[in-house]
Structure formats: C-alpha cells, structure tokens
Amino acid sequence: MTVALVTMSHSPLLGYADPPAEVNAAVQGAFSTARAFVEEYDPTLVVSFAPDHYNGFFYDLMPPFCIGYEALGVGDYGTAEGPLDVPAGRAGELAQWVAERDIDVAVSRRMEVDHGAVQPLEILFGGIDRVPTIPVFVNGVARPFVTMRRVRRLGEAIGGYLASLEDERVLVIGSGGLSHDPPVPQWATADDAARALLLNGRHPTAAARDARQQRVIDTAKAFAAGTATIRDLNPAWDTALMAVFASGDLSPVDAMTPEQMAEDAGNSAHEVRTWVAAFAALGAAGPYDVTYSFYRPIREYIAGFGVMTARTAG
C-alpha cells in the first residue's frame, strides 16, 4: 500500500488580508498543485494533524495529543461550521494502537476544531465532510510542550497503524507553522480577561469572536506595514526545517527545544509539530519522496508559508 502526505501552512488571514497579486497567485498555485496531487491519489481516509488556537482546547484541560472520535468545526474566520465525517471505529482502533506503543494520547468523543484543522480540508477537498477524516490534535500553543522526540514518536506510532490498513488509501495532513508570531496570548503575560479566554473560552458570542479576530487582522496590517512589535518571520529557519523533512531523516528535530524555537521563529512556530508528526507517520509507512515543495515568507499572513506533498514508494 501507499500513504500520501500534504503539509501546509494555514492562516486565518486567507480571505481577510490583501497580499500583492503575485504572492496571492503563487499561494493559489501551490494550493492547486496540492489539490491535483490529492485528486490523483484519491484517498479513502484522511488523518489530519492540526493544532488549535484556544477555540476547542483550553487550559482547563490541555492534552499534548488527542484523537477525535467525533469532531465539529467551530466556524472561526469564516471556515466551515459543523461535523466532520469521522470514522469512529477507525479512530478507536488508532487510539488503541497508539496506546499499546507507549504513547499516551487523549481521546475526544466531541472534539471541536478551528481553522487549523478545517482550512486544509476546505482547500484540498472543498468541504469538511467529503472524505472520512480522523482528527489528531497536537498542542502547538500552550506551555508546557512535550519534546519534539515525543511528537516524532507519536507520528511513527500512527504511521505504523496506517501501514497496516491494506484496504485504505491514506492521506496524512499536517497543518500549521512555519515561523510566525501572531497575537495569541501567553499565560505568563496575559491579563485576567485573556486568562479567562485561555482557561475556558468555548463558544464565544459573535461579538467576542469578531473582536478577537479583528485584533489579528489589525496586527497583520501593522506587520505588513513594518510597525507591529511581533517577532519577524525567519525564512532560513523555515527552509532548513523543510529540507530536514525532505531528507527522510527526522532525527535532527529531536534537538529542537521550545525556548529556541520561540526565539528563532516565534511563539506559534510550535505548530510545526504537526509537520513532524505527519512526516514521521509517512516515514513509518515506508521510504518516501517529496513530490512538491513551496515556500514564501508572507507578512500579510503573518506566516512563513509552506506547502509540501509526498508519498511512499510502495
């Protein structure tokens, strides 16, 4: 059997920001290439590694990893709201397989997912319920973080399960990163109102969600104009990490620490954990070849923006 992969940056600012026409055309071209890759592969099952941005997971109970048996899009930034098509039986098998390989993973029978998980499904498939999808949450915003080695081992365990599915064509998605430092509150420096959001900000009013989203949009405009105080993008860091993924040897990521990642690439660079898990899953299913790679640092999206596709050789 074969396993295929798409890793891609997401941005809540798609549709809200206005990058130069050439940049927008390049991004849309990358999305088109990824869509064509997926259409040709025609997956029967998707495993989606994605973070959350305090829309579904909060500090009242923040796991490092969680497998969803059911999932609902929350509809932030104009993304789809409602249920994903989650095959609960497969999700349960996956969770048991991972647990038996000494990876502690939470499960959710009502996972709520935001644009981090929804946006790739909309871009690649045109909707969130077109292909059976098992969502795997990977914490990329809330300290403390597990080691990158642990993330890699999660991916390897999941890849071992996927390799056993002779009757499926599995697409692995990794959504997040690369270097970026959007205005997501940090518990250590947050005021009381922000801490209330981080602790349990589920199901905000429309006005509260709009105000939160507008802060991000305003920051993006300031960042593009060179007046924002957030950390800059780091194209060298981004492309070096993408080269590691393309090499097939993920062992260098084990040495990456949360402190250095934030210093080099911003507080939300931790979202690259989804890419690590996705490529580790692909590698566990067999040797792979990267078939496409795209990268642009895009200030209007507050993101080092990357897209990669790959598949095993089997």
N, C-alpha and C positions, 0 to 999 in steps of 0.2 A: 504494500500500500504506500501511498504518498501522503505527506502533510504539507500544506502550504501556509504561508505567513504574509501578513501585511502589518507593518508597524507604521504608525503615523502620528505626527503631532496633531493635537486638537487645539482649537481656540474658540472661546465663547464670542470672540470678536468677528468671526466669519459672518458676514452679513451686516455687521454694525460698524466696522472700520472701512476706510477707503484707501487702500494702498495704491501705489502707482499702477497704471493699467498693465504694464509689462510684468509686474510682480504678480498681480492677480491672475493674469493669463498663465504664468508659469505654474502657480499653485493649482489652478483648474486643470492644467495639462497633466500635472502629477496625479491628481485625483482620477482623471480619465484613464491614465495608464494603469493605475491600481484597479480601477473598475474592470477594465478589459482583462487584466490578469485573473481577477476573481471570476468573471463571467466564463472565461475559458476553463478554469478549474472546476467550476460548478459544484461548490461544496454542499454536502448534505448536513453538516454540523459545523457550528462556529463555537470556538472557545475564546471569549473576549476578556483579556486582562486590562483593567481600567482602574484609575484612581477615582476619588470623589473629592468634592470641594466644599465640604460641610453642607451638603444637600441631602445625603442619605445616611452618612456615617458621622457620628459626633463623639465628643469626649465623654458622654455618659457611658459609652461602651465602644471602644475603638480597637478592633482587632487588627493585627498586621495583614491577615489574609481572610477572605470569606468567599465561599462558593454559594451561589444563589440557586435555590430550587424553584424559585419564582421571582420575577423582577418586574418593576414598574418604572417607566421613565417619569421624572418629576416635571419635565417641561420647561426647564430653565433656558434662557436665551433663545426662546423660540423653537427649541428642539421638541421632538415628539413626546407627548404625554400618553401614558397608558402601558399595557402589558407587553412584554417581550414574549416570544414563543420559546419558553424554556422547557426542555425535555426533563422533567423532574426525575424520572428513573435514571437516565444517564448521569444527571448531576449527582444523584445519591451514590451511584457506583463510583464516580470520580472522587467524591469526598472520602469514601471508604478506602479506596485505593491509596490516596494520598496519606491518610491517617496511618495506614499499615506500613508506610515507608517513613515513619517517624517525623512527619511534618505536621505540626499542629495547625489546623485550619478551622475557622469558624464556619458555620453554615447559616443560611437565612432562608426561611420559607416565605419571606415577603421583603426582598431586597428592593430598595429604592435607588435608582441610578440617575445620574445627571448627564450633562453634555459630554463628559469624559467618556462614557460608555456609549451614549446614544449617537453622537455625531458620526463616528466611523460607520455605524450600521446604516445611517441615512445616506452617507456619501457613497458607500460601496453597494448597497442593496436597494436604496430608495425607500427604506422603511425599517422599523424596528422588529417587525414580526414576519419577515419574508423567509427567513431561514432559522431552523432551530438553533438556539444560542444559549450556551452556559456562561453566565457572567461570573468572573473571578475578580473580586475587589482586591487591589494591592494598595495598601496605605502609602500615599506619597505626599501627605501634607502635615500629618500630626506626629510630633515627637512623643515618645521615643521611637526610633526606627530600628527594625531588625537589620542585621548585617546584610550586605549585598550577597554574600555567600549563601545566606539563608534564602534569599529571593531566587538565586540561581537554582538551588536545590528544590524549591517549590516547582519551578518550571520543569526541571528534569523529571520530577515525580509525575507531573501531569503529562509530560511527553511520553513517558513510559506507558501510561494508560492509553493515550491516543494511538500509540503504535500497535496496541492490541486490538483495535477496532477494525477488523478486516472488511466490515460491511459499510464503512463510512468514508467519505472524503472530507477530511477535517481541515478547516481554515482556522489558524490561530491569529488573533488580532492583539497587538499591543498598542495602547492609546496613551499618549502623554508626551511630556518633555518637548523639546530638549532643554537647552538653557532658557530660563525665563524666571522672572521675579515679580509676578503680578501682586496687586494689593490684597493678599489673603492674610487675615490677622494671624499673629503668632501668640500663643497663650501667654508667654513670658512677658510680652509687652502690651497685651490687649487691655483696654479699659473694661469696666463692668458690663457695658452693653455688648461689646464684642465677645466677651467671655460667655455671656448668655447665649449668643449665637453658636459659639463653638461647642458649648455643652449640650444644647438641645435646640437647634434652630429649625426643627422639622416643620413643614407645611406653613411657611410664612404667608402673610397676606400678600395680595398682588402689589400693594403699595410698597411693602417692605422689600419684596423681591426686586421691584423696579428700582428702588433707591440703591440697593446693593449692586445691581447690575450697572447702574449709571456711574457709580464710583469707578468701576473697572473701565468703562468706556471713556470716561474723562481722563483716567490715568493713561490709557493708551494714546489718546490725543496728545497729552503732555509729553509722553515718552517719544512719540514720533517727532515732536517739535524740539526735543532735546531739553525739556525743562522739568521732567519728572526726576524724583530722587531715588527711584528703584535701581537695583543693580543692572548693569548693562548686559546685553547678550554676549555670548562667548563662542563665536564660530569655530575657533581652533579646538575648544573642548568638545563641541558637538561633533565635528567631523572626525576627530580622533576616536571618539566612542563609536561612531558608526563604522569606522574601519575595524574596530575590535569585533563588532557584530558580524561584519562581512567575512572576517578571517575564519570563523568557526570555532575559535578558541576563546571561550568567555572567561577563562581564569583570571585575566587582569582585573576584572570588575571586583573580585574579592577584596582587593586592597583599597577600594574606594570607601571613604568614611563620610558620614552625614555632614560633619563640620566642614570638610574640604569641599564637598560637593556644593554646599550652600555658598561658600566663599568664592568658588570658581565660577559657578553657573546660576546662582540664585536659589532662593528658598524653595521654589517649585521644580527645580531640576531633579528632585527626588522622584518625580513621575517617571523618569527613565527606568525605574524599577519594573515597570510594565514591559518595556522593551527587553530587559534582561530576562524576565520570566518567559516571555514569548519566544525569544531566540533559544533559550535553554530547552524549552519544550520541543521546539523544532529539531534541535540538535540531538535530543534524546531519542527522537523518532528515526534518526539516520543522518548521514552526511548531507549537507545542503549547499545549494548555490544561490547566491543573491542575483536576482534577475533584473532589478531596477533599484536605483538609489537617487534620491532628490534631496537637495538641501538649499535653503535660503534663510538668512537672518532677516526677519521681518518685524520692524519696530512697531508698525501699525497693529500687529497681532500680539505684541509683547512676547515674541517667541522665536527661538531658533527652530525653524520649521522644516521637518524632515519626513520623508516617506520612503519606505523600503519594501520590496517584495522578494520572496524567496520560496523555494520548495525543496523537499528532499529528492534525492536522485532515484529512489526506488520506483 
